[in-house]
Amino acid sequence: MFEHVHLDHVVLRARDAAALVAHYRRLLGATVERELDIGLVQLRAGDILIDIVPADSELGRRGGPPPGPGRNLDHFCLRVDPFDETAIRAHLAACGVEGSPTTEVYGAEGFGPSIYVPDAEGNVMELKGPAVRGLDD
């Protein structure tokens, strides 16, 4: 049915939208692509969009109360290339962020290295490298 499937966008509701925008700009080099009056900032990160919606905006109120101690998103995964663990960890440290230990995780391409990174609102982003083996290897 589909020839290509990739992550298009993720929408994150935020208590502090400015802090979350700054986090993704600093960590991923994301750029502001659009800002809409309904309370939406769309960040461009490579081929995808990360939409930030203030929980107290017109659009954000449609999703219910602001994010609290629990999350309404477990994590989202970004396939990154190159996956140079040393360089990634140095970049994270320079941004004041600590990632998880690198683990081998199964994803769309097979098993490959992953580092999990929290953002300023407690959401978890998985930075995933290329597959090093398939399911049957």
Buried (B, 14 or more C-beta within 10 A) or exposed (E): EEEEEEBEEBBBBBBBBEEBBEBBBBBBEBEEEEEEEEBBBBBBBEEBBBBBBBBBBEBBBEEEEBBEEEEEBEBBBBBBEEBEEEEBBEBBEEEEBEBEEBEEBEBEEBBBBBBBBBBBBEBBBBBBBBBEEEEEE
